[in-house]
Amino acid sequence: MGLFWRVLIILPLFFAYVNGEHFTYPSRHPGKAELAGFKGPDSLATDGGGFFSGPLVVDNDATATIGNQGGTTEVTVGKPEDDTLVASLDNDGIRYANLIEAATTFKGSWELFLENGGVSAMHLILLPKINQALVFDATVWKISKIKLPGPPCRHVEGTNEEDCFAHSVLMDIETGKLRPLRLNYDTWCSSGGLDINGRLVSTGGFNNGSDTVRILDLCDTCDWKEYPGALANGRWYATQVTLGDGKFMVFGGRDFPTYEFVPPEGKKNTHQDVVDFNFLVETHDPVENNLYPFVYLSTDGNIFIFANNRSVILNPKTHKIIHEFPVLPNGARNYPASGSACLLPIILKPNEDRSVIPAEILICGGAPHNAFEKADLQRPKVFLPGSCDCARLDFTKRDSKWNIFNMPSARLLGDMAVLPTGDVLIVNGAKTGSAGWDDAREPNLNPVLYKFQTDGTSPKFTVLNPSNIPRMYHSSFAVLPDAKVLIAGSNTNPGYLDDALFPTEVRVEKFSPHYLDPNLAMFRQEIIAEKSDNKLKYGQKFTVQIRGSGVIDQQKLQVTIYSPPFVTHGICMNQRLIQLGILEFNKDVTPNTNNIVLQAPMNGNIAQPGYYMLFVNYNGVPCLRSIWIQILP
């Protein structure tokens, strides 16, 4: 009994009180941010009428402290509005996302991972099993920051030139080692996704690459396999989506308001395989604003498509639009207005039996409909303010309306990374202008954390610690197995320029989100890979084994699986995080080792077949390293 009272007295001293609604972590960069190639506010204001509206580093009220220090922590439970929604299980057995979690004042930290990533990361995807990030941009400029290891060089179509630069690299996410890859058909503004075996299937691009399908296998010596003419229409700025059976569809692209299924390897589509899609005609502004549409597989097998400011549900079997949602106001969201979007976490309960599993999209930022016209076509250039709002919509409900709310600052050209906990990291981008060459200003250096909630309470944003590298047009990200986020790219120039206002960026960073506060390290579990199931069938009961110090409270556990997205131009194709239902929790199968018994998703409409990173989160803190699982039909 005496030990109990001693612990009760010590605990309040160990945990400092933290207000759950506001973080006050000091700026990482005391004073003004030092931007590579940034010539000061005057240079921003002199290039064609652009304006600069204040400091690039926020949190000016915070006391500057040198270094990345951990914040104080406290285990807290947010009180839901509805008492039936609790922090563990409700009467239906649903484990909600607002679990008991450790609060922190830590606003994240940045590290420079690579000074030269070889290629500016216009396109980026994490490849499963081999844990390498695939980075590529375009062949059209015939230059990069890394050369091919030797002949043959690429023959430049229609000329006698040879291009000996690499335009695609594999990047080891631990060591930073680069392996150049060969490309012959231009990947500029292309699309892609992982197939059931973890290979990247890439579609479209520019000129000779616009109708090309490319495949990259997973091996130490694999290079691109390219199939020109495989698509019936050119697909430049198109969006690729994976269906529940593992097949791909590709939507839109400049001058082609159509869609088609991606043919099997080595096969070619004909014009009979193309489906006219008038929705993309109707959503086309004079300056487009409907390229790279946001496209997601719904949990009922239909397709949600958002373009410009409108959204519909398409039945991919009948090719009929079966529903249109209300218009989303306040500007355009797709390229070149270039807001960003993600599918919010899909939450499953144990022994899932619901006929409809909710699926919700989050769209943030964008620009006025005429932003590209003002920034790109008008002289002097005018950089209109980007959008400050976000909007959510459950597209499995036909009576859904947009829930619109403000984020802390305007953002376009940004990215939205769904973190292992289900929260969303909004990162990269600018505050004014448009997509296009030299068409944006005011880099938005501060990531923003959006706390995903399912209990109906108001959204919660937290402004995080800024980078000192502007990530403008053509930036990208990848969520990593250790729960950090790889940040790369930024090229506002038609080529590789080092002396531009925003130079072509080849530096690669890693961002450690709030949950990697060093003071929360005690909560990070270790997945014992050799004791965990990693090949699953739909609906299968399976086990994951974890090891950690201290007694584990099941109510604080969360298990998620994450499909790595193909990221380009603020769009994250096929990004999907699913919270699994916990069937059993078996404590102390050996000392400090526990088994979690889970249920795989019931079908491919919930989770498309293929590879996922599986994370175990405890107290809102991800495990030391995820494991790769493969879901098979």
Secondary structure as GFF3:
##gff-version 3
##sequence-region A 1 633
A	DSSP	alpha_helix	2	14	.	.	.	ID=ss1
A	DSSP	alpha_helix	41	46	.	.	.	ID=ss2
A	DSSP	beta_strand	73	76	.	.	.	ID=ss3
A	DSSP	beta_strand	101	104	.	.	.	ID=ss4
A	DSSP	beta_strand	109	114	.	.	.	ID=ss5
A	DSSP	beta_strand	123	127	.	.	.	ID=ss6
A	DSSP	beta_strand	132	136	.	.	.	ID=ss7
A	DSSP	beta_strand	154	155	.	.	.	ID=ss8
A	DSSP	beta_strand	162	163	.	.	.	ID=ss9
A	DSSP	beta_strand	168	172	.	.	.	ID=ss10
A	DSSP	beta_strand	178	181	.	.	.	ID=ss11
A	DSSP	beta_strand	191	194	.	.	.	ID=ss12
A	DSSP	beta_strand	200	203	.	.	.	ID=ss13
A	DSSP	three_ten_helix	207	209	.	.	.	ID=ss14
A	DSSP	beta_strand	213	216	.	.	.	ID=ss15
A	DSSP	beta_strand	225	227	.	.	.	ID=ss16
A	DSSP	beta_strand	239	242	.	.	.	ID=ss17
A	DSSP	beta_strand	248	251	.	.	.	ID=ss18
A	DSSP	beta_strand	258	261	.	.	.	ID=ss19
A	DSSP	three_ten_helix	271	273	.	.	.	ID=ss20
A	DSSP	beta_strand	275	276	.	.	.	ID=ss21
A	DSSP	alpha_helix	278	282	.	.	.	ID=ss22
A	DSSP	beta_strand	294	297	.	.	.	ID=ss23
A	DSSP	beta_strand	303	307	.	.	.	ID=ss24
A	DSSP	beta_strand	310	315	.	.	.	ID=ss25
A	DSSP	beta_strand	320	324	.	.	.	ID=ss26
A	DSSP	beta_strand	340	343	.	.	.	ID=ss27
A	DSSP	beta_strand	346	347	.	.	.	ID=ss28
A	DSSP	beta_strand	360	364	.	.	.	ID=ss29
A	DSSP	alpha_helix	371	372	.	.	.	ID=ss30
A	DSSP	pi_helix	373	377	.	.	.	ID=ss31
A	DSSP	beta_strand	389	394	.	.	.	ID=ss32
A	DSSP	beta_strand	403	406	.	.	.	ID=ss33
A	DSSP	beta_strand	415	418	.	.	.	ID=ss34
A	DSSP	beta_strand	424	427	.	.	.	ID=ss35
A	DSSP	beta_strand	430	433	.	.	.	ID=ss36
A	DSSP	beta_strand	440	443	.	.	.	ID=ss37
A	DSSP	beta_strand	448	451	.	.	.	ID=ss38
A	DSSP	beta_strand	460	463	.	.	.	ID=ss39
A	DSSP	beta_strand	475	479	.	.	.	ID=ss40
A	DSSP	beta_strand	485	489	.	.	.	ID=ss41
A	DSSP	beta_strand	508	512	.	.	.	ID=ss42
A	DSSP	three_ten_helix	514	516	.	.	.	ID=ss43
A	DSSP	three_ten_helix	518	523	.	.	.	ID=ss44
A	DSSP	beta_strand	526	527	.	.	.	ID=ss45
A	DSSP	three_ten_helix	529	531	.	.	.	ID=ss46
A	DSSP	beta_strand	535	537	.	.	.	ID=ss47
A	DSSP	beta_strand	541	547	.	.	.	ID=ss48
A	DSSP	three_ten_helix	554	556	.	.	.	ID=ss49
A	DSSP	beta_strand	557	563	.	.	.	ID=ss50
A	DSSP	beta_strand	566	568	.	.	.	ID=ss51
A	DSSP	beta_strand	571	573	.	.	.	ID=ss52
A	DSSP	beta_strand	576	579	.	.	.	ID=ss53
A	DSSP	beta_strand	582	590	.	.	.	ID=ss54
A	DSSP	beta_strand	593	599	.	.	.	ID=ss55
A	DSSP	beta_strand	610	618	.	.	.	ID=ss56
A	DSSP	beta_strand	621	622	.	.	.	ID=ss57
A	DSSP	beta_strand	627	632	.	.	.	ID=ss58
###
